[in-house]
Amino acid sequence: MKRLVPLLAYLLLAGALLLLAPAILTDFRLSLLSRFCTFAIVAVGIGLAWGRGGMLTLGQGLFFGLGAYVMAMHMKLDDAGPGGVPDFMKLYGDGKTPGWWEPFRSPIVTLLGIILVPAIVATVLGLAVFKRRVKGAYFAILSQALTAAFAILLIGQQGTTGGFNGLNGFKSFFGYAVNDPVNRRLIYFLTAIILLVILAGMAQLYRSRFGELLVAVRDGEERVRFLGYDPANIKLVAYVVSAVLAGIGGALFVPIAGIISPSDVGVVPSIAFVIGVAMGGRTTLLGPAVGAIAVAWAQTSLSENFPSFWSYFQGGLFVIVILFLPGGIAQLPTMATRLRRRPKPPADPSPIPQPRAAEPRAAEPRAAEPATTSAPATGAVA
């Protein structure tokens, strides 16, 4: 029965994303949900690295931005046409396309770059960090500092990255008009299906031997090293997978939002990803994804209804969940099960009478023993 619960939860999420949401939401709300699904893809990777591996990654905005800018570069080159120059380069640059932009005119190179660029950067950083046994708060601060440096670098390169304004004004997405409502709905279904496929693959990864080793590294790294495994390699694989998922989420974010800028990949978005994972339940499979969608949806709803105080409501919601649901939203079914199984008190509160002790029985009179008489002496001598 315990194995069926995650499957049922997965099917409910799939039904909500693929059937219920398109039927009841407007095109605007559906576009927002597709954006939230990209955040959920990033959150699934954080759940692998942080929830299973114990690596608090506060710098996923770096990999989110790498995947996003690779996709944005392809879309700008596609809009410019064969051999054309993106429009912003004519205003801020020298009117020529940089050489490192040119490979991303190809859709195949772009798709490979979305995966390989974050993976290569994560591998280099992971080898430098995990081989030196940097972990805990030091790893979190380092990852956050790299994200901040990446955002500053993007701002300073206005002629090639758009600077603070970023890249925007996209017209097509692999040959399809971005602003067409039908195409935007197709992009939503594409994003939702990719999220569900990633969740299914992550479920298999959690049940594999690598998933067990990752949890063992989180709980006792020295014991794993004593058994002959290198914890640095196990952490590195999880970190690279998390980076690739963040890059995929960033690439899907660009055609949905229509813009990518340094403010979307900095420190604040990276912390928002972690908050969603924490509120959803970082050690579970569906918790990070559901938490990321719920936090983003709550932020949008609160900002619309309470434009001046929505941040206070969001902070209060986060505090309440941490205090009463330390395991996140995923802890709710477990709490409901415990409450249902709690034994009910007896209907009659009167004390149960105790059995009386047995009284001692009086000793019965013993029957009189027959008297023994000796036989008379015979044969007396006269």
C-alpha positions as CSV (number, residue, x, y, z in Angstrom):
1,M,0.0,0.0,0.0
2,K,2.9,2.4,0.8
3,R,4.2,2.0,-2.8
4,L,0.8,2.8,-4.3
5,V,0.6,6.2,-2.5
6,P,3.4,7.9,-4.5
7,L,2.0,6.5,-7.7
8,L,-1.5,7.8,-6.9
9,A,0.0,11.2,-6.1
10,Y,1.9,11.2,-9.4
11,L,-1.3,10.3,-11.3
12,L,-3.2,13.1,-9.5
13,L,-0.5,15.6,-10.4
14,A,-0.5,14.5,-14.0
15,G,-4.3,14.7,-14.2
16,A,-4.3,18.2,-12.7
17,L,-1.6,19.5,-15.1
18,L,-2.8,17.8,-18.3
19,L,-6.6,17.6,-17.9
20,L,-7.9,19.9,-15.1
21,A,-5.8,23.0,-15.6
22,P,-6.3,23.4,-19.4
23,A,-10.0,22.9,-18.9
24,I,-10.7,25.5,-16.2
25,L,-7.9,28.1,-16.5
26,T,-7.8,31.0,-18.9
27,D,-4.9,31.4,-21.4
28,F,-3.3,34.0,-19.1
29,R,-3.4,31.7,-16.0
30,L,-2.3,28.7,-18.0
31,S,0.7,30.7,-19.2
32,L,1.5,31.5,-15.5
33,L,1.2,27.8,-14.6
34,S,3.6,26.9,-17.4
35,R,6.1,29.4,-16.0
36,F,5.6,27.8,-12.6
37,C,6.3,24.4,-14.1
38,T,9.7,25.6,-15.2
39,F,10.4,26.5,-11.5
40,A,9.2,23.0,-10.5
41,I,11.8,21.4,-12.9
42,V,14.5,23.4,-11.1
43,A,13.1,22.4,-7.7
44,V,13.2,18.7,-8.6
45,G,17.0,19.0,-9.2
46,I,17.4,20.9,-5.9
47,G,15.4,18.1,-4.1
48,L,18.0,15.6,-5.5
49,A,21.0,17.6,-4.4
50,W,19.7,19.0,-1.1
51,G,17.0,16.6,0.0
52,R,18.8,13.4,-0.9
53,G,22.4,14.5,-1.0
54,G,22.5,17.1,1.8
55,M,24.0,19.8,-0.5
56,L,22.3,23.1,0.1
57,T,22.5,24.7,-3.4
58,L,21.8,28.4,-3.2
59,G,23.2,29.0,-6.6
60,Q,20.8,27.2,-9.1
61,G,20.2,30.6,-10.7
62,L,23.6,30.2,-12.4
63,F,22.6,27.0,-14.3
64,F,19.0,28.3,-14.8
65,G,20.6,31.3,-16.5
66,L,23.0,29.3,-18.6
67,G,20.2,27.3,-20.1
68,A,18.0,30.3,-20.5
69,Y,20.6,32.4,-22.3
70,V,21.5,29.5,-24.6
71,M,17.8,29.3,-25.7
72,A,17.5,33.1,-25.9
73,M,20.5,33.4,-28.1
74,H,19.0,30.9,-30.5
75,M,15.7,32.6,-30.6
76,K,17.3,36.0,-31.3
77,L,19.4,34.6,-34.1
78,D,16.4,32.8,-35.5
79,D,14.5,36.1,-35.5
80,A,17.4,37.8,-37.3
81,G,17.4,35.3,-40.1
82,P,20.3,33.5,-41.8
83,G,23.4,35.6,-41.3
84,G,21.5,38.3,-39.6
85,V,22.5,40.3,-36.5
86,P,20.2,40.5,-33.4
87,D,18.6,43.9,-33.1
88,F,20.1,44.9,-29.8
89,M,23.6,44.4,-31.1
90,K,23.0,47.1,-33.6
91,L,22.2,49.5,-30.8
92,Y,24.7,48.6,-28.1
93,G,27.4,46.7,-30.0
94,D,29.4,47.0,-33.1
95,G,26.8,45.6,-35.4
96,K,28.4,42.2,-35.7
97,T,27.4,38.8,-34.2
98,P,30.2,37.4,-31.9
99,G,31.8,34.2,-33.0
100,W,30.6,32.3,-29.9
101,W,27.0,33.2,-30.8
102,E,27.1,31.6,-34.2
103,P,26.9,27.9,-33.2
104,F,23.6,28.5,-31.6
105,R,21.9,29.3,-34.9
106,S,21.5,25.5,-35.2
107,P,18.5,24.1,-33.3
108,I,20.5,20.8,-32.6
109,V,23.5,22.7,-31.2
110,T,21.1,24.7,-29.0
111,L,19.4,21.6,-27.6
112,L,22.8,20.1,-26.9
113,G,24.0,23.3,-25.4
114,I,21.1,23.5,-23.0
115,I,22.3,20.2,-21.5
116,L,26.0,20.3,-22.0
117,V,26.8,23.9,-20.9
118,P,25.3,23.6,-17.4
119,A,26.8,20.1,-17.1
120,I,30.3,21.2,-18.0
121,V,30.2,24.2,-15.7
122,A,28.8,22.0,-12.8
123,T,31.4,19.4,-13.4
124,V,34.3,21.9,-13.2
125,L,32.8,23.5,-10.1
126,G,32.0,20.2,-8.5
127,L,35.4,18.8,-8.9
128,A,36.9,21.9,-7.4
129,V,34.6,21.9,-4.4
130,F,33.8,18.2,-3.6
131,K,37.3,16.9,-4.0
132,R,38.4,19.5,-1.4
133,R,35.6,18.3,0.9
134,V,33.9,21.7,1.0
135,K,30.4,21.2,2.3
136,G,27.8,22.7,4.6
137,A,27.5,26.4,4.9
138,Y,30.7,27.0,3.0
139,F,29.3,25.2,-0.1
140,A,26.1,27.2,0.1
141,I,27.9,30.5,0.4
142,L,30.2,29.6,-2.5
143,S,27.4,28.6,-4.8
144,Q,25.5,31.8,-4.0
145,A,28.6,34.0,-4.6
146,L,29.1,32.3,-8.1
147,T,25.5,33.2,-8.9
148,A,26.0,36.8,-7.9
149,A,29.1,37.0,-10.0
150,F,27.3,35.5,-13.0
151,A,24.6,38.1,-12.8
152,I,27.1,40.9,-12.5
153,L,29.0,39.6,-15.6
154,L,25.8,39.6,-17.6
155,I,25.1,43.2,-16.7
156,G,28.5,44.3,-17.7
157,Q,28.3,42.7,-21.2
158,Q,25.6,44.9,-22.7
159,G,26.7,44.5,-26.3
160,T,26.5,40.7,-26.2
161,T,24.0,39.8,-23.5
162,G,21.8,42.8,-23.4
163,G,23.1,44.0,-20.1
164,F,20.6,44.8,-17.4
165,N,17.7,44.6,-19.9
166,G,18.5,41.1,-20.9
167,L,17.3,39.5,-24.1
168,N,13.6,40.0,-25.1
169,G,11.3,40.7,-28.0
170,F,11.3,37.1,-29.3
171,K,9.0,36.4,-32.2
172,S,9.5,32.7,-32.9
173,F,10.2,29.4,-31.1
174,F,11.7,26.8,-33.4
175,G,9.7,28.2,-36.3
176,Y,6.5,28.7,-34.4
177,A,5.1,32.2,-33.5
178,V,5.5,32.8,-29.8
179,N,2.5,35.1,-29.4
180,D,0.0,32.7,-31.0
181,P,-2.4,31.4,-28.3
182,V,-2.5,28.0,-29.8
183,N,1.3,27.8,-29.7
184,R,1.4,29.1,-26.2
185,R,-0.9,26.3,-25.1
186,L,1.3,23.8,-26.9
187,I,4.3,25.2,-25.0
188,Y,2.4,24.6,-21.8
189,F,1.7,21.0,-22.6
190,L,5.4,20.5,-23.6
191,T,6.6,22.0,-20.3
192,A,4.1,19.9,-18.2
193,I,5.0,16.7,-20.0
194,I,8.7,17.3,-19.6
195,L,8.1,17.9,-15.8
196,L,6.2,14.7,-15.5
197,V,8.9,12.7,-17.4
198,I,11.6,14.2,-15.2
199,L,9.6,13.2,-12.1
200,A,9.2,9.6,-13.4
201,G,12.9,9.4,-14.1
202,M,13.8,10.8,-10.7
203,A,11.6,8.2,-9.1
204,Q,13.7,5.5,-10.7
205,L,16.9,7.2,-9.7
206,Y,15.8,7.4,-6.1
207,R,15.1,3.7,-6.0
208,S,18.4,2.8,-7.7
209,R,21.7,1.9,-6.0
210,F,23.0,5.4,-6.7
211,G,20.0,6.9,-4.8
212,E,20.7,4.7,-1.8
213,L,24.4,5.7,-1.9
214,L,23.4,9.4,-2.1
215,V,21.3,9.1,1.0
216,A,24.1,7.2,2.7
217,V,26.5,10.0,1.9
218,R,24.1,12.6,3.3
219,D,23.7,10.6,6.6
220,G,27.2,9.3,7.1
221,E,29.9,10.5,4.6
222,E,32.8,9.0,6.5
223,R,31.1,5.6,6.7
224,V,30.6,5.5,2.9
225,R,34.3,6.4,2.4
226,F,35.2,3.6,4.8
227,L,33.2,1.1,2.7
228,G,35.3,2.0,-0.4
229,Y,33.2,4.6,-2.2
230,D,34.3,8.1,-3.0
231,P,31.6,10.5,-1.7
232,A,32.9,13.3,-3.9
233,N,32.0,11.4,-7.1
234,I,28.5,10.6,-5.8
235,K,28.0,14.2,-4.9
236,L,29.3,15.3,-8.2
237,V,26.9,13.2,-10.2
238,A,23.9,14.5,-8.2
239,Y,25.2,18.1,-8.6
240,V,25.5,17.8,-12.3
241,V,22.1,16.3,-12.7
242,S,20.6,19.1,-10.6
243,A,22.4,21.6,-12.9
244,V,21.1,20.0,-16.1
245,L,17.5,20.1,-14.7
246,A,18.0,23.8,-13.9
247,G,19.3,24.5,-17.4
248,I,16.2,22.7,-18.9
249,G,13.9,24.8,-16.7
250,G,15.7,28.0,-17.8
251,A,15.4,27.1,-21.5
252,L,11.7,26.5,-21.2
253,F,11.2,29.7,-19.2
254,V,12.4,31.9,-22.1
255,P,9.6,31.3,-24.7
256,I,7.0,31.4,-21.9
257,A,8.1,34.6,-20.2
258,G,9.4,36.3,-23.4
259,I,12.4,37.7,-21.6
260,I,15.5,36.7,-19.7
261,S,17.5,39.2,-17.7
262,P,20.1,39.2,-14.9
263,S,17.3,39.7,-12.3
264,D,15.9,36.3,-13.3
265,V,19.1,34.5,-12.6
266,G,20.5,36.3,-9.5
267,V,20.6,35.5,-5.8
268,V,17.0,36.3,-5.1
269,P,15.5,33.8,-7.6
270,S,18.0,31.2,-6.4
271,I,16.7,31.6,-2.8
272,A,13.1,31.5,-4.0
273,F,13.8,28.1,-5.6
274,V,15.1,26.8,-2.3
275,I,12.1,28.2,-0.4
276,G,9.7,26.3,-2.7
277,V,11.6,23.1,-2.1
278,A,11.6,23.5,1.7
279,M,7.9,24.3,1.7
280,G,7.0,21.3,-0.5
281,G,9.2,18.8,1.3
282,R,12.8,18.4,0.2
283,T,13.2,14.7,1.0
284,T,10.2,13.6,-1.1
285,L,9.7,13.1,-4.8
286,L,6.8,15.3,-5.6
287,G,7.2,17.7,-2.7
288,P,9.8,20.0,-4.4
289,A,7.7,20.3,-7.6
290,V,4.4,20.9,-5.8
291,G,6.1,23.3,-3.3
292,A,7.6,25.4,-6.1
293,I,4.3,25.7,-8.0
294,A,2.4,26.5,-4.7
295,V,4.9,29.2,-3.6
296,A,5.0,30.8,-7.1
297,W,1.2,30.7,-7.3
298,A,0.8,32.2,-3.8
299,Q,3.3,34.9,-4.6
300,T,1.4,35.9,-7.8
301,S,-2.0,35.8,-6.1
302,L,-0.9,37.8,-3.0
303,S,0.8,40.4,-5.1
304,E,-2.4,40.9,-7.1
305,N,-4.7,41.1,-4.1
306,F,-2.3,42.8,-1.6
307,P,0.2,44.8,-3.7
308,S,1.7,46.6,-0.7
309,F,1.7,43.8,1.9
310,W,2.1,40.6,-0.1
311,S,5.7,40.0,0.9
312,Y,4.6,39.9,4.6
313,F,1.9,37.4,3.9
314,Q,4.4,35.2,2.0
315,G,6.9,35.4,4.8
316,G,4.2,34.5,7.4
317,L,3.1,31.5,5.3
318,F,6.7,30.3,5.1
319,V,7.1,30.6,8.9
320,I,3.9,28.7,9.6
321,V,4.9,25.9,7.3
322,I,8.3,25.6,8.9
323,L,6.9,25.6,12.4
324,F,4.0,23.3,12.0
325,L,5.0,21.3,8.9
326,P,8.8,20.8,9.1
327,G,8.5,18.1,6.5
328,G,6.7,20.5,4.1
329,I,3.4,20.2,2.4
330,A,4.2,16.5,1.6
331,Q,3.8,15.8,5.4
332,L,0.1,16.5,5.3
333,P,-1.0,13.0,4.1
334,T,1.2,11.4,6.8
335,M,-0.3,13.6,9.5
336,A,-3.8,12.8,8.3
337,T,-3.0,9.1,8.4
338,R,-1.7,9.3,12.0
339,L,-4.8,11.2,13.1
340,R,-7.0,8.6,11.5
341,R,-5.2,5.7,13.2
342,R,-5.1,7.3,16.6
343,P,-7.1,5.1,19.1
344,K,-10.4,6.5,20.2
345,P,-11.0,6.9,24.0
346,P,-13.7,4.6,25.5
347,A,-17.3,5.8,25.4
348,D,-17.9,5.4,29.2
349,P,-15.3,7.3,31.1
350,S,-16.1,5.5,34.4
351,P,-13.2,3.3,35.7
352,I,-13.3,-0.3,34.8
353,P,-14.0,-2.4,37.9
354,Q,-11.1,-4.6,39.0
355,P,-11.6,-8.3,39.7
356,R,-11.9,-9.1,43.4
357,A,-9.2,-11.3,44.9
358,A,-10.2,-14.8,45.7
359,E,-11.0,-15.4,49.4
360,P,-9.1,-18.1,51.3
361,R,-11.0,-21.3,51.8
362,A,-11.5,-22.8,55.3
363,A,-9.6,-25.9,56.0
364,E,-11.9,-29.0,55.8
365,P,-11.9,-31.4,58.8
366,R,-9.9,-34.4,58.2
367,A,-11.6,-37.8,58.6
368,A,-10.7,-39.8,61.8
369,E,-8.2,-42.4,61.2
370,P,-9.2,-45.9,62.3
371,A,-7.6,-47.0,65.6
372,T,-5.0,-49.7,65.3
373,T,-5.2,-52.6,67.9
374,S,-2.4,-55.0,68.5
375,A,-3.3,-58.7,68.3
376,P,-3.5,-60.5,71.7
377,A,-0.5,-62.5,72.7
378,T,-1.0,-66.3,72.3
379,G,0.8,-69.3,73.3
380,A,1.4,-68.4,77.0
381,V,3.5,-70.8,79.0
382,A,1.4,-72.5,81.6
